[in-house]
Amino acid sequence: MKSLFSSALIIIFGVYGVSAQRQISPVNFSKVTVKDFFWKPRIEKVHSATLPVCMTYTEDSTARIRNFENAALRSGKHKGIYFDDSDVYKVIEGIAYTLKTTPDKALESKTDAWIDKIAAAQLPDGYLNTYYTLVGLEKRWTDMEKHEDYCLGHLIEGAVAYFDATGKRKLLDVSIRFANHFDSTFRLQNKPWVTGHQELELALVKLYHTTNNDRYLKLADWLIEQRGKGHGRGQIWTDKHFDGARYCQDDVPVREMTDIKGHAVRAMYLYTGMADVAAETGDRGYTQALERVWADVVERNMYITGGIGSSTKNEGFTVDYDLPNESAYCETCASVGMVFWNQRMNLYSGESKYVDVLERSLYNGALAGVQLTGNLFFYVNPLASFGLHHRRPWYGTACCPSNVSRLMPSVGGYIYNTSENTLWVNLYVGSETEVVLGQHKVKFAQKTNYPWSGEVEIKAIPDSSKANFALKLRIPAWCDKYIIEINGKAVSGLTADKGYVTVARTWAKNDVLKLRMEMPVKVIAADPRVKANQGKRAIQRGPLVYCVEEQDNRHLDYDQILLSKKTQFSTTFEPALLGGVTTIKAQNGNDNFTLIPYYSWDNRQAGRMKVWVDWKEK
C-alpha cells in the first residue's frame, strides 16, 4: 500500500541525569476512563475471559509457575521453552492494567502469590531465569539468543505496571535487582552484549521513569549502541535457519539503518526503545534512522491491515512489496509492536501520520488477534483464508495471547496527549479524563459512535468559569471532509498542521465541541508493485478494513465476486451481528455481496475469507 505521508521531526534535547522535558506526553491509561460501547466491552472481556485463559495456561495447563517453584528450591526440571518466564510477566502486566480500571481483590491476591514465587526464585546476585537456574547456571549469559535479557525486559514492564496499579513494590524491587545484576555484569565492565530479542531497551526507559535513576536510561542507550558492531554471539549468528545478524537487526549500527529487515517483533521493540531513548536524550542519529526505517515499513512493507512481517520462515520481512495474502504471517505481536512504536514516534514528532498507522494496526491487525469471546487468539493473521485457519486458546510460544492481555486494557493510554496548555486528541474513543493545562485542571468527556460513525462530541469542564487552552484534533488520513462546531456553531478558518486541527480559545464550563467527519466507503488499490494484489481492490470505511467472508455470500460463486467502478455501496449497522458491526453491501447490477470488518472474521462457521477482491476495470 503506497503511503502519501511526508517526513518531519521535532527533536527534544537533553542530557543524561536530567530528563529532557518532553514537549508531548501521553495521558496515562489510569487517568482515562473508557466508556464507549466499542472498547469498553473488549476491556471487560480481558477481565472476564482473556486473563482467566492466560492464567489457567500459565499456572495449571503448563509448567510456567511450577518452573518458578522449582527454581526457588534449586531442584527439579525445567519444562517448556527457555523464554516461558516472559509470558508470566506479560500476564501480570495485563492484570495490572485491568486492576487499575477494574479492582478485583481475588485477582490481586492470586497475582501477589505469583509474585512471591517469582521473588523466591531470584538468586542472591539478582539473577532470575528459571531455565538456566534449573539446567545449569554455568551456561547463563553464554548465548545472546536465549532471551535472558528479553525476560528481564518483560519482568520490568510487568513490575512497573503492577507498582503503578497497586503501589506494591515487591516485583519492582525484584526487577531492579535483576537490572542491576545485568548492568554490573556487562556495561560497567565494558563487556559487549547484544540483545538477541530486543525488549529490554524500552523496558529500561520505563524503569528510569519510575525510579528517576538515570543508570537505566544509560543502560538502554548502551544496549542500542552495541548493535551492528560484530558483538553478537549465539544461535542467531551461527544457525543457518536464522538470517544471521540481519534477523535481529544487528547487521549495521543503528544510526546507519535505512530499511526494515529480519524478525518483525524484534524490530518493533528495538525501534520503540530507540524512540524512547531519543525522547530523553535528543539523539538526532536515532530519530533520523527511525524516520528512514518507518518510511520503508509503511510505504513498501506494510499490509493494508497495519500488519507487518509477510514471511513464516523468519516471522518477518523478505523484499520490498512482497505481501502475499493467504500466506501472510502478520504476527499479532508485531501489530501490537506497531502500536507501541508509532505512539513513540508521535510523541517526539507531533505528527498525526504515526497515529494513523497506530490506529490502522490497532483496529485491524491487533484486534483481529482475539476472538470476540476474548478467549481464543490468532498467532498469524492472513488476509485470505481457505477456511482452515482458526484462533486457538494457547500456543507453545504463547507471546500473542499474553500480549493481547496487556494491550486491550491499556487502550486508554493511547487516546490523549498533553503539551503546554494543550490537549491532543489522537483516538476517538468514548472516554473521560482530567488533565492540568496551564493553571487549570480541566475535565474532558468524549462521546462518539466511532468507528461506525465519524461524529465526535467533546465537552470541556475547566475548574473555573473560564480557561484558556487549546485542543488539537487529529484528522485521520482516511478523512477527506470534516466540520468542527462549538456550542452548535460551525468554526471556520481552521486548517490542519501535521494532521491536527488546533482549536485555541477561552473555554467556559460545559462548552461542547463537535467534530463531524464524513465516513464514506473507499475502494483501495495497492501499489502496483505488490504482485499479490494486481487486478484486485480492497474496501475500507473509516479506520476499518473490510473483508468478504463466505458465510455471508453463499448465494454467490465466491470465486466470481468482484468490484468495479460501477459497484454501488450501502452501509447498515447490525447490532445482533458479530457483537454489533456496520456491514457494507456491494451491489453490481442484480448481484450483491456483503463485507464485514476484517477484525471480526472467523467468529462464526468456518469458511473462506479474503480482503482483496477481484477488480473489473469496466
C-alpha positions as CSV (number, residue, x, y, z in Angstrom):
1,M,0.0,0.0,0.0
2,K,1.5,3.3,-1.1
3,S,1.9,6.0,1.5
4,L,1.2,9.6,1.0
5,F,2.9,10.6,4.2
6,S,5.7,13.1,4.4
7,S,8.5,13.3,7.0
8,A,9.2,15.9,9.7
9,L,10.8,15.8,13.1
10,I,10.8,17.8,16.3
11,I,13.9,16.9,18.3
12,I,13.9,17.3,22.0
13,F,17.3,17.8,23.5
14,G,18.5,16.7,26.9
15,V,21.4,15.1,28.8
16,Y,21.8,12.1,31.0
17,G,20.8,12.7,34.5
18,V,18.4,15.5,33.5
19,S,15.4,14.1,31.7
20,A,14.6,16.1,28.6
21,Q,11.3,17.9,29.0
22,R,9.0,16.1,26.6
23,Q,7.1,18.6,24.5
24,I,4.3,16.0,24.3
25,S,3.4,13.4,26.9
26,P,0.8,10.7,26.8
27,V,-2.1,10.8,29.3
28,N,-1.6,7.6,31.4
29,F,-4.3,4.9,30.9
30,S,-5.0,5.0,34.6
31,K,-6.2,8.7,34.2
32,V,-8.6,7.8,31.4
33,T,-12.0,6.1,31.9
34,V,-13.1,4.3,28.7
35,K,-16.9,4.4,28.4
36,D,-17.8,3.7,24.8
37,F,-19.6,0.6,23.5
38,F,-16.8,-0.5,21.2
39,W,-13.8,-0.6,23.5
40,K,-15.3,-0.9,27.0
41,P,-16.8,-4.4,26.3
42,R,-13.4,-5.5,24.9
43,I,-11.6,-4.3,28.0
44,E,-14.2,-6.1,30.2
45,K,-13.6,-9.2,28.2
46,V,-10.0,-9.2,29.2
47,H,-11.1,-9.3,32.8
48,S,-13.7,-12.0,32.3
49,A,-12.2,-14.2,29.6
50,T,-8.7,-13.3,28.3
51,L,-7.0,-13.2,31.7
52,P,-8.6,-16.4,33.0
53,V,-7.4,-18.3,29.9
54,C,-3.9,-16.9,30.2
55,M,-3.8,-17.6,33.9
56,T,-5.1,-21.1,33.6
57,Y,-2.5,-22.0,30.9
58,T,0.2,-20.2,32.9
59,E,-0.4,-21.9,36.2
60,D,-2.3,-25.2,35.5
61,S,-2.0,-26.3,31.9
62,T,1.7,-25.6,31.6
63,A,4.7,-25.6,33.9
64,R,5.4,-21.8,33.9
65,I,4.6,-21.2,37.5
66,R,6.0,-24.6,38.6
67,N,9.3,-23.6,37.0
68,F,9.5,-20.7,39.4
69,E,8.6,-23.0,42.3
70,N,11.3,-25.4,41.3
71,A,13.8,-22.6,40.7
72,A,13.2,-21.4,44.3
73,L,14.1,-24.8,45.6
74,R,17.0,-25.1,43.2
75,S,15.8,-28.6,42.2
76,G,13.6,-30.3,39.7
77,K,13.4,-30.0,35.9
78,H,12.5,-27.0,33.7
79,K,9.6,-27.7,31.4
80,G,8.6,-25.7,28.4
81,I,10.6,-23.2,26.3
82,Y,13.6,-21.2,27.7
83,F,11.7,-17.9,27.3
84,D,8.5,-19.0,29.1
85,D,9.1,-16.8,32.1
86,S,8.3,-13.8,29.9
87,D,4.7,-14.9,29.4
88,V,4.2,-14.9,33.2
89,Y,5.4,-11.3,33.3
90,K,3.2,-10.2,30.4
91,V,0.1,-11.7,32.1
92,I,1.0,-9.8,35.3
93,E,1.2,-6.6,33.2
94,G,-2.2,-7.3,31.8
95,I,-3.5,-8.0,35.3
96,A,-2.1,-4.7,36.5
97,Y,-3.8,-2.7,33.8
98,T,-7.1,-4.5,34.5
99,L,-6.8,-3.9,38.3
100,K,-6.3,-0.2,37.7
101,T,-9.7,0.1,35.9
102,T,-11.5,-2.9,37.5
103,P,-10.5,-3.6,41.1
104,D,-10.6,-7.3,41.9
105,K,-9.3,-8.5,45.3
106,A,-9.2,-12.2,44.4
107,L,-7.2,-11.4,41.2
108,E,-4.8,-9.2,43.1
109,S,-4.3,-11.8,45.8
110,K,-3.6,-14.5,43.2
111,T,-1.1,-12.2,41.5
112,D,0.6,-11.5,44.8
113,A,1.0,-15.2,45.3
114,W,2.7,-15.5,41.9
115,I,5.0,-12.6,42.8
116,D,6.0,-14.3,46.0
117,K,7.1,-17.4,43.9
118,I,8.9,-15.2,41.4
119,A,10.8,-13.4,44.2
120,A,11.7,-16.7,45.8
121,A,13.3,-17.9,42.6
122,Q,15.7,-14.9,42.4
123,L,19.3,-15.6,43.2
124,P,21.3,-13.6,45.8
125,D,23.2,-11.8,43.0
126,G,19.9,-10.6,41.4
127,Y,19.8,-13.1,38.5
128,L,16.4,-14.5,37.7
129,N,15.7,-17.1,35.0
130,T,14.1,-20.4,35.7
131,Y,15.6,-22.1,32.6
132,Y,19.2,-21.5,33.5
133,T,18.7,-21.9,37.2
134,L,17.4,-25.4,36.6
135,V,19.5,-26.6,33.6
136,G,22.8,-25.1,34.8
137,L,23.9,-21.7,35.9
138,E,27.3,-22.2,34.4
139,K,25.6,-21.7,31.0
140,R,24.0,-18.3,31.8
141,W,24.9,-15.3,29.7
142,T,26.7,-17.6,27.1
143,D,24.2,-17.3,24.2
144,M,22.7,-13.9,23.4
145,E,19.8,-15.5,21.7
146,K,18.5,-17.3,24.8
147,H,16.2,-14.5,25.9
148,E,17.6,-13.9,29.4
149,D,17.5,-10.2,28.7
150,Y,14.1,-10.4,26.9
151,C,12.6,-12.0,30.0
152,L,14.2,-9.3,32.2
153,G,12.5,-6.7,30.0
154,H,9.1,-8.2,30.4
155,L,9.8,-8.5,34.1
156,I,10.4,-4.8,34.3
157,E,7.3,-3.9,32.3
158,G,5.1,-6.1,34.5
159,A,6.7,-4.8,37.7
160,V,6.3,-1.1,36.7
161,A,2.7,-1.7,35.7
162,Y,1.9,-3.6,38.9
163,F,3.5,-0.9,41.1
164,D,1.6,1.8,39.2
165,A,-1.7,-0.1,39.7
166,T,-1.3,-1.3,43.3
167,G,1.6,0.7,44.9
168,K,3.2,-2.7,45.8
169,R,7.0,-2.7,45.4
170,K,7.9,-6.4,45.7
171,L,8.0,-7.2,42.0
172,L,9.5,-3.8,41.2
173,D,12.4,-4.5,43.7
174,V,12.9,-7.9,42.1
175,S,13.2,-6.2,38.7
176,I,15.6,-3.6,40.0
177,R,17.9,-6.2,41.4
178,F,17.9,-8.1,38.2
179,A,18.5,-5.0,36.1
180,N,21.4,-4.0,38.4
181,H,22.9,-7.5,38.0
182,F,22.7,-7.2,34.3
183,D,24.3,-3.7,34.3
184,S,27.1,-4.7,36.6
185,T,27.8,-7.9,34.6
186,F,28.2,-6.1,31.3
187,R,28.2,-2.3,30.9
188,L,30.3,-1.3,33.8
189,Q,32.9,-3.9,32.8
190,N,32.7,-2.8,29.1
191,K,31.8,-6.3,28.2
192,P,29.9,-6.5,24.9
193,W,26.3,-7.7,24.9
194,V,23.7,-7.7,22.1
195,T,20.1,-8.5,23.0
196,G,19.1,-11.4,20.8
197,H,15.4,-10.5,21.2
198,Q,15.0,-6.8,21.8
199,E,12.7,-5.7,24.6
200,L,14.9,-4.8,27.5
201,E,15.8,-1.4,25.9
202,L,12.2,0.0,26.1
203,A,11.6,-1.6,29.5
204,L,14.7,0.1,30.9
205,V,13.3,3.5,29.9
206,K,10.1,2.7,31.8
207,L,12.2,1.7,34.8
208,Y,14.1,5.0,34.5
209,H,10.8,6.9,34.5
210,T,9.6,5.0,37.6
211,T,12.8,5.3,39.7
212,N,14.3,8.5,38.3
213,N,17.6,6.7,38.2
214,D,19.5,7.5,35.0
215,R,21.5,4.3,35.3
216,Y,18.7,2.6,33.5
217,L,18.5,5.2,30.7
218,K,22.2,4.9,30.2
219,L,22.0,1.1,30.1
220,A,19.2,1.3,27.5
221,D,21.3,3.6,25.3
222,W,24.4,1.4,25.7
223,L,22.4,-1.7,24.6
224,I,21.2,0.1,21.5
225,E,24.7,1.2,20.7
226,Q,26.0,-2.4,20.9
227,R,24.2,-3.4,17.8
228,G,25.9,-3.8,14.4
229,K,29.4,-3.9,15.7
230,G,30.1,-7.6,15.4
231,H,29.5,-8.4,19.1
232,G,26.7,-10.9,18.5
233,R,27.3,-14.5,19.8
234,G,24.9,-17.4,19.8
235,Q,22.4,-19.3,17.7
236,I,21.1,-16.4,15.8
237,W,24.5,-15.6,14.4
238,T,25.6,-19.2,13.7
239,D,22.5,-21.2,12.8
240,K,21.7,-21.0,9.0
241,H,18.0,-21.2,9.9
242,F,18.3,-17.6,11.0
243,D,19.5,-14.9,8.7
244,G,22.5,-14.1,10.8
245,A,22.7,-10.7,12.3
246,R,20.0,-9.3,10.0
247,Y,17.5,-11.5,11.8
248,C,17.8,-9.4,15.0
249,Q,18.7,-6.1,13.4
250,D,22.4,-6.5,14.4
251,D,23.9,-6.2,10.9
252,V,24.6,-2.4,10.9
253,P,25.0,0.2,13.7
254,V,21.5,1.6,14.4
255,R,22.4,5.1,13.2
256,E,23.1,3.6,9.7
257,M,19.8,1.7,9.4
258,T,17.9,2.5,6.2
259,D,15.3,-0.3,5.8
260,I,13.3,-2.9,7.7
261,K,14.7,-6.4,7.9
262,G,14.6,-9.6,9.9
263,H,12.2,-10.6,12.6
264,A,9.2,-8.2,12.8
265,V,8.6,-8.2,16.6
266,R,12.3,-7.8,17.4
267,A,12.4,-4.8,15.1
268,M,9.3,-3.2,16.6
269,Y,10.7,-3.5,20.2
270,L,14.1,-2.1,19.1
271,Y,12.6,0.9,17.4
272,T,10.3,1.6,20.3
273,G,13.3,1.6,22.6
274,M,15.3,3.8,20.3
275,A,12.4,6.3,20.2
276,D,12.1,6.3,24.0
277,V,15.8,7.0,24.4
278,A,15.8,9.7,21.8
279,A,12.9,11.4,23.5
280,E,15.1,11.7,26.6
281,T,18.4,12.4,25.1
282,G,17.5,14.2,21.8
283,D,19.7,11.8,19.8
284,R,19.3,13.0,16.3
285,G,21.1,9.9,14.9
286,Y,18.4,7.7,16.4
287,T,15.5,9.8,15.1
288,Q,16.8,10.2,11.6
289,A,17.3,6.4,11.4
290,L,13.8,5.8,12.7
291,E,12.3,8.1,10.1
292,R,14.1,6.2,7.3
293,V,13.0,2.8,8.5
294,W,9.4,4.0,9.2
295,A,9.1,5.2,5.7
296,D,10.4,1.8,4.4
297,V,7.9,-0.1,6.6
298,V,4.8,1.9,5.7
299,E,5.5,2.6,2.0
300,R,6.8,-0.8,1.0
301,N,6.3,-3.5,3.7
302,M,3.0,-2.9,5.5
303,Y,-0.3,-4.7,4.8
304,I,-3.5,-2.6,4.5
305,T,-4.4,-4.0,7.9
306,G,-1.4,-2.5,9.5
307,G,0.1,-5.9,9.8
308,I,3.8,-6.5,9.1
309,G,6.0,-9.4,8.5
310,S,5.0,-11.4,5.5
311,S,7.3,-14.5,5.9
312,T,6.7,-17.5,8.0
313,K,10.4,-18.5,7.7
314,N,11.7,-15.6,9.7
315,E,8.5,-14.3,11.2
316,G,9.4,-11.1,9.4
317,F,10.5,-9.4,6.2
318,T,11.8,-10.5,2.8
319,V,12.0,-8.0,0.0
320,D,10.0,-4.8,-0.7
321,Y,6.4,-5.2,-1.8
322,D,6.4,-9.0,-1.0
323,L,2.9,-9.0,0.6
324,P,1.2,-12.3,-0.1
325,N,-2.3,-12.8,1.3
326,E,-3.0,-16.4,2.0
327,S,0.5,-17.0,3.4
328,A,0.8,-13.6,5.2
329,Y,2.3,-14.1,8.6
330,C,1.4,-10.8,10.2
331,E,2.0,-12.0,13.8
332,T,-0.4,-10.4,16.3
333,C,2.6,-9.4,18.4
334,A,4.0,-7.5,15.5
335,S,0.8,-5.4,15.2
336,V,1.0,-4.8,19.0
337,G,4.5,-3.6,18.4
338,M,3.4,-1.3,15.7
339,V,1.1,0.3,18.2
340,F,4.0,0.8,20.7
341,W,6.4,2.2,18.1
342,N,4.0,4.6,16.4
343,Q,2.9,6.0,19.6
344,R,6.5,6.9,20.5
345,M,7.1,8.3,17.0
346,N,4.1,10.6,17.5
347,L,5.2,11.7,21.0
348,Y,8.5,13.1,19.8
349,S,7.4,14.4,16.5
350,G,3.8,15.7,17.0
351,E,2.9,14.2,13.6
352,S,-0.5,12.6,13.2
353,K,0.7,10.2,10.5
354,Y,2.1,8.0,13.2
355,V,-1.3,7.8,14.9
356,D,-2.8,7.0,11.5
357,V,-0.7,3.9,11.4
358,L,-1.2,3.1,15.1
359,E,-4.9,3.2,14.5
360,R,-4.7,1.0,11.4
361,S,-2.7,-1.6,13.3
362,L,-4.9,-1.4,16.4
363,Y,-8.3,-1.7,14.8
364,N,-7.3,-4.3,12.2
365,G,-4.0,-6.1,12.7
366,A,-4.1,-6.4,16.5
367,L,-7.9,-6.6,17.1
368,A,-8.2,-9.5,14.7
369,G,-5.8,-11.4,17.0
370,V,-8.5,-12.1,19.6
371,Q,-11.9,-13.8,19.2
372,L,-15.0,-11.7,20.1
373,T,-15.4,-14.0,23.1
374,G,-12.0,-12.9,24.4
375,N,-10.6,-16.5,24.9
376,L,-9.2,-17.5,21.5
377,F,-6.3,-16.0,19.7
378,F,-4.6,-15.8,16.3
379,Y,-0.8,-16.0,16.2
380,V,-0.8,-15.5,12.4
381,N,-3.2,-13.1,10.6
382,P,-3.6,-13.9,6.9
383,L,-5.5,-11.6,4.5
384,A,-7.1,-14.6,2.8
385,S,-8.1,-18.0,4.1
386,F,-9.4,-21.2,2.6
387,G,-11.4,-21.8,5.8
388,L,-8.8,-23.8,7.8
389,H,-7.2,-21.0,9.8
390,H,-8.8,-20.6,13.2
391,R,-8.0,-19.0,16.6
392,R,-6.8,-21.2,19.5
393,P,-6.8,-20.7,23.2
394,W,-3.0,-21.0,23.6
395,Y,0.3,-21.7,21.7
396,G,3.5,-23.4,22.5
397,T,5.1,-20.0,22.0
398,A,2.4,-18.0,23.8
399,C,3.5,-14.5,23.2
400,C,0.4,-13.4,21.4
401,P,-2.3,-14.3,24.0
402,S,-0.3,-12.6,26.7
403,N,0.4,-9.6,24.5
404,V,-3.4,-9.2,23.9
405,S,-4.0,-9.3,27.6
406,R,-1.8,-6.3,28.2
407,L,-2.7,-4.2,25.1
408,M,-6.5,-4.2,25.4
409,P,-6.9,-2.8,28.9
410,S,-4.2,-0.1,28.2
411,V,-6.0,1.3,25.2
412,G,-7.0,4.4,27.2
413,G,-3.3,5.4,27.3
414,Y,-3.3,6.0,23.5
415,I,-6.3,8.4,23.3
416,Y,-4.8,11.6,24.6
417,N,-1.5,13.5,24.8
418,T,-0.7,16.8,26.5
419,S,1.7,19.5,25.9
420,E,2.0,23.1,27.2
421,N,-1.6,24.3,27.7
422,T,-2.9,21.8,25.0
423,L,-4.8,18.5,25.0
424,W,-4.1,16.4,21.9
425,V,-7.0,14.0,20.9
426,N,-5.4,11.1,19.0
427,L,-8.1,8.4,19.1
428,Y,-11.8,8.8,19.0
429,V,-13.0,6.7,21.9
430,G,-15.8,7.5,24.3
431,S,-13.9,8.3,27.4
432,E,-13.3,10.8,30.3
433,T,-10.1,12.2,31.6
434,E,-8.8,15.1,33.7
435,V,-5.6,16.9,32.9
436,V,-3.7,20.0,34.0
437,L,-3.5,22.7,31.3
438,G,-1.6,25.8,32.3
439,Q,-3.0,26.9,35.6
440,H,-6.2,24.9,35.3
441,K,-7.5,21.4,35.9
442,V,-9.8,20.5,33.0
443,K,-12.1,17.5,32.7
444,F,-13.0,16.3,29.3
445,A,-15.8,14.0,28.3
446,Q,-15.7,12.4,24.8
447,K,-18.7,10.8,23.2
448,T,-18.7,9.0,19.9
449,N,-20.0,6.1,17.9
450,Y,-16.6,5.6,16.3
451,P,-15.5,3.5,14.4
452,W,-19.1,3.2,12.9
453,S,-19.7,7.0,12.8
454,G,-17.4,9.9,12.3
455,E,-19.2,12.2,14.7
456,V,-17.4,13.1,17.9
457,E,-18.5,15.3,20.8
458,I,-16.0,16.6,23.4
459,K,-17.2,18.5,26.4
460,A,-14.7,20.7,28.3
461,I,-15.2,21.3,32.0
462,P,-12.5,23.7,33.4
463,D,-12.1,24.1,37.2
464,S,-13.1,27.8,36.9
465,S,-15.7,29.7,34.9
466,K,-13.3,30.3,32.1
467,A,-9.9,29.0,31.0
468,N,-7.6,29.5,28.0
469,F,-6.2,26.3,26.4
470,A,-6.1,24.5,23.1
471,L,-7.5,21.3,21.7
472,K,-5.6,19.5,18.9
473,L,-7.9,17.2,17.0
474,R,-6.3,14.5,14.8
475,I,-7.9,14.5,11.3
476,P,-7.3,10.9,10.2
477,A,-5.7,10.2,6.9
478,W,-8.9,8.5,5.7
479,C,-11.0,11.6,6.3
480,D,-11.4,14.0,3.3
481,K,-14.2,16.2,4.7
482,Y,-15.0,17.4,8.2
483,I,-16.7,20.2,10.1
484,I,-16.0,21.5,13.6
485,E,-18.7,23.1,15.7
486,I,-18.5,24.8,19.1
487,N,-21.8,25.1,21.0
488,G,-23.7,24.4,17.8
489,K,-21.9,27.0,15.6
490,A,-19.5,26.0,12.8
491,V,-16.0,27.2,13.2
492,S,-14.3,28.4,10.0
493,G,-10.7,29.2,9.1
494,L,-9.2,26.2,10.7
495,T,-6.6,24.2,8.8
496,A,-4.7,21.0,9.7
497,D,-1.0,21.2,10.6
498,K,0.9,17.9,10.7
499,G,-2.5,16.3,10.7
500,Y,-4.0,18.1,13.7
501,V,-6.5,21.0,13.7
502,T,-5.9,23.3,16.7
503,V,-8.9,25.0,18.4
504,A,-7.4,27.6,20.8
505,R,-9.9,29.8,22.7
506,T,-11.2,30.8,26.1
507,W,-13.4,27.9,27.2
508,A,-16.3,28.1,29.6
509,K,-17.7,25.2,31.6
510,N,-19.6,22.7,29.6
511,D,-18.6,24.1,26.2
512,V,-19.1,21.4,23.6
513,L,-17.0,20.8,20.5
514,K,-18.3,18.6,17.8
515,L,-16.2,17.1,15.1
516,R,-18.2,15.7,12.2
517,M,-16.1,13.5,9.8
518,E,-17.6,12.1,6.6
519,M,-17.0,8.3,6.6
520,P,-17.7,7.1,3.0
521,V,-16.8,3.6,1.7
522,K,-13.5,3.7,-0.1
523,V,-12.1,1.4,-2.7
524,I,-8.3,1.0,-2.2
525,A,-5.8,0.0,-4.8
526,A,-2.4,-1.5,-3.7
527,D,0.9,-0.2,-5.1
528,P,1.2,-1.9,-8.5
529,R,4.5,-3.5,-7.4
530,V,2.6,-5.7,-4.9
531,K,2.1,-8.7,-7.2
532,A,-0.4,-10.5,-5.0
533,N,-2.9,-7.6,-5.4
534,Q,-2.6,-6.8,-9.0
535,G,-6.1,-6.7,-10.5
536,K,-7.7,-6.5,-7.1
537,R,-9.1,-3.9,-4.7
538,A,-9.8,-3.7,-1.0
539,I,-12.6,-1.9,0.9
540,Q,-12.1,0.5,3.8
541,R,-14.5,2.6,5.8
542,G,-13.1,4.9,8.4
543,P,-10.3,3.1,10.2
544,L,-11.7,-0.3,9.4
545,V,-10.6,-2.6,6.6
546,Y,-13.3,-4.9,5.4
547,C,-13.3,-8.5,4.1
548,V,-15.6,-10.9,2.3
549,E,-16.4,-14.0,4.3
550,E,-18.0,-16.9,2.6
551,Q,-20.7,-17.3,5.2
552,D,-22.4,-14.1,4.2
553,N,-22.3,-14.8,0.5
554,R,-23.4,-18.4,-0.1
555,H,-25.8,-17.2,-2.7
556,L,-22.9,-16.3,-5.0
557,D,-20.0,-18.1,-6.5
558,Y,-17.3,-17.0,-4.1
559,D,-14.6,-17.1,-6.7
560,Q,-16.6,-14.8,-9.0
561,I,-17.2,-12.0,-6.5
562,L,-15.8,-8.8,-7.9
563,L,-15.7,-5.0,-7.7
564,S,-15.8,-2.4,-10.4
565,K,-16.2,1.3,-11.0
566,K,-20.0,0.7,-11.2
567,T,-20.2,-1.1,-7.9
568,Q,-22.6,0.7,-5.5
569,F,-22.2,0.6,-1.7
570,S,-24.6,0.9,1.2
571,T,-23.9,0.5,4.9
572,T,-26.1,-0.9,7.7
573,F,-25.4,-1.2,11.4
574,E,-26.4,-4.7,12.6
575,P,-26.4,-4.8,16.4
576,A,-27.0,-8.5,16.6
577,L,-24.2,-9.5,14.2
578,L,-20.7,-10.2,15.5
579,G,-21.1,-8.1,18.6
580,G,-22.6,-5.2,16.6
581,V,-20.9,-4.2,13.3
582,T,-21.6,-2.0,10.3
583,T,-21.8,-4.2,7.3
584,I,-21.2,-3.0,3.7
585,K,-23.4,-4.2,0.8
586,A,-21.7,-4.1,-2.5
587,Q,-24.1,-4.2,-5.5
588,N,-23.2,-5.0,-9.1
589,G,-26.4,-4.9,-11.0
590,N,-28.5,-7.8,-9.7
591,D,-25.7,-9.3,-7.8
592,N,-24.7,-8.1,-4.3
593,F,-22.4,-9.3,-1.7
594,T,-21.6,-8.4,1.9
595,L,-18.4,-7.3,3.6
596,I,-17.7,-7.3,7.3
597,P,-14.9,-5.7,9.3
598,Y,-11.7,-7.7,9.0
599,Y,-11.1,-7.9,12.7
600,S,-14.4,-9.9,13.1
601,W,-13.7,-12.7,10.6
602,D,-13.6,-16.4,11.8
603,N,-16.1,-15.8,14.6
604,R,-18.8,-18.0,13.1
605,Q,-18.8,-21.1,10.9
606,A,-15.6,-22.0,9.1
607,G,-15.4,-20.7,5.6
608,R,-13.2,-18.8,3.1
609,M,-12.3,-15.1,3.6
610,K,-10.5,-12.5,1.5
611,V,-9.6,-8.8,1.9
612,W,-8.5,-8.2,-1.7
613,V,-11.3,-8.7,-4.2
614,D,-11.0,-9.1,-8.0
615,W,-11.4,-5.8,-9.9
616,K,-13.2,-5.4,-13.2
617,E,-12.0,-2.2,-14.9
618,K,-15.1,-1.8,-17.0
